[in-house]
Amino acid sequence: MLIYMLAAAMTVAMLIATVFGLHQEAGRVRARANTKRLEGFGPRKPYRHF
């Protein structure tokens, strides 16, 4: 019985870790997509008054 409880606990822990990892990866992809969208056609050059 103890083995089954440990196996169930490890399964739940691995599922939680997988969901957390997928959530972090989705955040990285979303941030990268937002950055790409804001860049436009090329790198922005700072406007300077000379």
Phi and psi in degrees as a GROMACS rama.xvg file:
@    title "Ramachandran Plot"
@    xaxis  label "Phi"
@    yaxis  label "Psi"
@TYPE xy
-63.2575  -39.1154  LEU-2
-61.5298  -42.0922  ILE-3
-65.7997  -38.2712  TYR-4
-67.0605  -41.1757  MET-5
-65.7398  -40.1126  LEU-6
-64.6885  -40.7532  ALA-7
-65.8182  -41.4413  ALA-8
-64.1622  -41.7775  ALA-9
-66.8531  -37.054  MET-10
-63.4315  -45.4794  THR-11
-63.8545  -41.4028  VAL-12
-63.1853  -41.3992  ALA-13
-67.6613  -37.5861  MET-14
-64.2039  -42.1527  LEU-15
-64.7308  -42.3021  ILE-16
-64.1529  -38.0513  ALA-17
-66.0405  -44.3181  THR-18
-63.1529  -41.5701  VAL-19
-63.391  -43.0961  PHE-20
-64.1605  -42.1373  GLY-21
-64.4183  -37.0836  LEU-22
-64.888  -42.5313  HIS-23
-65.1737  -42.5455  GLN-24
-64.9429  -39.6153  GLU-25
-63.8261  -37.2579  ALA-26
-64.2525  -40.1307  GLY-27
-64.7916  -43.595  ARG-28
-64.6757  -40.6972  VAL-29
-64.0099  -42.3942  ARG-30
-64.7693  -40.8405  ALA-31
-64.5214  -39.9294  ARG-32
-67.0342  -39.9052  ALA-33
-66.1285  -39.0997  ASN-34
-65.4728  -42.5397  THR-35
-62.8144  -40.6164  LYS-36
-65.5021  -35.7553  ARG-37
-76.628  -23.3719  LEU-38
-70.2925  -30.3605  GLU-39
76.3935  -134.684  GLY-40
-89.2519  -12.5836  PHE-41
-173.926  179.565  GLY-42
-69.0005  141.121  PRO-43
-81.7183  137.451  ARG-44
-102.1  137.13  LYS-45
-67.1432  139.849  PRO-46
-83.7506  127.329  TYR-47
-123.554  143.164  ARG-48
-93.0263  117.016  HIS-49
